[in-house]
Amino acid sequence: MKKAFTLMEMMISIILFSIIVLFLYQALDMTKKSNQFYSDKLYELESKSDIKKLFFEDIVNSQKIYTPSEDKNKNNIFEFKTSNIFHNPFYTNVTYFLTKEDNLVRCESKTKFDKHKVYNFVEDSYIDIVENNVTKFRISTNKKYKNSYSVYIKYKDKSDIIITLKK
C-alpha cells in the first residue's frame, strides 16, 4: 500500500492547478475590461441625456430666443433669455457657443452677448462647460414650426447628438 505521492503525480497536479489559475485570471481580466467598457458607455449615455435635459429646460423656460448667429468656424452662437438660471437670478441672458479649445460652453450674463465685444467673463457672467471635445455645434429652426429647434453636436470621436426641441 502506497502512503505518499510520487514526484510525477505532484508535478501533474501542480501543472493542472496552474492551468486552472491561468484561465481564471484571464476570465477575471476579461470581466474587468467588459465592466470598464460598459461603465464608459453608461457615462456617455448619461452625459448625452444631461445635455438633452439642459437644452430642453432652457428652451422650455425661454422668454425670448434670438436668431442663431455664426462664428468664423461656421458654428452657431445660440442666445436667448430664460428663467432657467443656475447662478444669479438677474443674469437671464444665456448663450451657448463653442470655444477654441473645443468646449461647448453655456454662459449666463446680464446683457446680451456680442461676439465682437471683448468680455471680462469673470466679472460679467457665469460660464459652465457643458461638453468637451466638440467639433461642431449647430442650431436650426424649423421653417414650418417657428418654435421648433434642432440642435446638432458633433464630437471629435465622430459621434454626434441631434436634439429636436419644441417650445
C-alpha positions in Angstrom: 0.0 0.0 0.0 1.3 3.4 -1.0 1.4 6.2 1.6 2.8 9.2 -0.4 2.5 10.8 -3.8 5.2 10.3 -6.4 7.1 13.2 -7.8 5.3 12.7 -11.2 1.9 12.9 -9.6 2.8 16.1 -7.7 4.1 17.7 -11.0 1.0 16.8 -12.9 -1.3 18.2 -10.1 0.8 21.5 -10.0 0.6 21.9 -13.8 -3.2 21.3 -13.8 -3.7 23.8 -10.9 -1.6 26.4 -12.8 -3.7 25.9 -15.9 -6.9 26.4 -14.0 -5.5 29.6 -12.3 -4.4 30.9 -15.7 -7.9 30.5 -17.1 -9.4 32.1 -14.0 -7.1 35.0 -14.3 -8.0 35.5 -18.0 -11.7 35.4 -17.1 -11.2 38.0 -14.4 -9.3 40.2 -16.8 -12.0 39.9 -19.4 -14.6 40.8 -16.8 -12.7 43.9 -15.8 -12.4 45.0 -19.4 -16.1 44.5 -20.1 -17.1 46.3 -16.9 -14.9 49.3 -17.9 -16.4 49.2 -21.4 -20.0 49.3 -20.1 -19.2 51.8 -17.5 -17.8 54.2 -20.2 -20.9 53.6 -22.4 -23.2 54.3 -19.4 -21.3 57.5 -18.6 -21.6 58.6 -22.3 -25.3 57.9 -22.4 -25.8 59.8 -19.1 -23.8 62.7 -20.4 -25.9 62.9 -23.6 -29.1 62.7 -21.5 -27.9 65.5 -19.3 -27.2 67.7 -22.3 -30.6 67.0 -23.7 -32.2 67.8 -20.4 -30.3 71.1 -20.1 -31.3 72.2 -23.6 -34.9 71.1 -23.0 -35.2 73.1 -19.8 -33.5 76.2 -21.3 -35.8 76.2 -24.4 -39.0 75.5 -22.4 -38.3 78.3 -19.9 -37.1 80.8 -22.5 -38.8 84.1 -22.9 -37.1 85.3 -26.0 -34.9 83.4 -28.4 -32.6 85.3 -30.7 -31.8 84.2 -34.2 -28.6 82.0 -34.0 -25.5 83.7 -35.4 -22.3 82.1 -36.6 -18.7 82.4 -35.6 -15.8 82.2 -38.0 -15.7 78.4 -38.0 -19.4 78.1 -39.0 -20.5 77.1 -35.5 -23.6 78.7 -34.1 -23.9 81.1 -31.2 -27.2 80.4 -29.6 -28.7 83.2 -27.4 -31.9 83.6 -25.5 -33.5 85.0 -22.4 -34.6 82.3 -19.9 -35.8 81.8 -16.4 -33.8 78.5 -16.2 -30.9 80.1 -14.3 -28.3 78.3 -12.2 -26.1 81.1 -10.7 -27.7 84.6 -10.5 -31.4 85.3 -11.0 -30.5 88.6 -12.6 -28.3 87.0 -15.3 -31.2 85.9 -17.6 -29.3 86.0 -20.9 -27.9 82.6 -21.8 -25.5 82.0 -24.7 -24.2 78.7 -26.0 -21.1 78.7 -28.1 -18.0 76.6 -29.0 -14.6 77.7 -27.7 -11.2 77.4 -29.4 -10.5 74.5 -27.0 -13.5 72.6 -28.4 -15.6 73.0 -25.4 -19.3 73.7 -25.6 -20.0 76.5 -23.2 -23.1 77.8 -21.5 -22.7 81.4 -20.5 -25.2 83.3 -18.2 -24.8 87.1 -18.3 -26.7 90.3 -17.5 -26.5 91.6 -21.0 -27.0 90.1 -24.5 -23.8 88.5 -25.8 -22.0 90.4 -28.5 -19.4 88.3 -30.4 -17.5 91.5 -31.5 -17.0 92.7 -27.9 -14.2 91.6 -25.5 -15.7 90.5 -22.2 -14.3 90.0 -18.8 -16.1 86.8 -18.2 -15.1 86.6 -14.6 -17.0 89.7 -13.6 -19.7 89.9 -16.2 -21.0 86.3 -16.4 -21.1 82.8 -15.2 -19.6 80.1 -17.5 -20.3 76.4 -17.4 -18.6 73.9 -19.7 -21.4 71.7 -21.0 -19.3 69.3 -23.1 -15.7 68.7 -24.1 -14.2 67.6 -27.4 -17.0 69.1 -29.5 -16.0 69.9 -33.1 -19.4 71.2 -34.4 -22.3 73.0 -32.8 -25.3 74.0 -35.0 -28.8 75.2 -34.2 -31.6 75.4 -36.8 -35.2 76.4 -36.7 -38.0 74.6 -38.4 -39.4 76.7 -41.2 -42.9 75.2 -40.8 -42.9 75.4 -36.9 -41.2 78.6 -35.7 -40.9 77.4 -32.1 -39.2 74.2 -33.0 -35.4 73.9 -32.8 -32.9 71.2 -33.8 -29.5 71.0 -32.0 -26.6 69.2 -33.7 -23.5 68.5 -31.7 -20.6 66.6 -33.3 -17.7 65.2 -31.2 -14.0 64.6 -32.0 -14.6 60.8 -31.8 -17.1 61.1 -34.7 -20.2 60.5 -32.6 -23.0 63.1 -32.6 -26.2 64.1 -31.0 -29.3 65.5 -32.7 -31.9 67.0 -30.3 -35.2 68.3 -31.6 -37.0 70.7 -29.2 -40.3 72.5 -29.4 -41.1 75.4 -27.1 
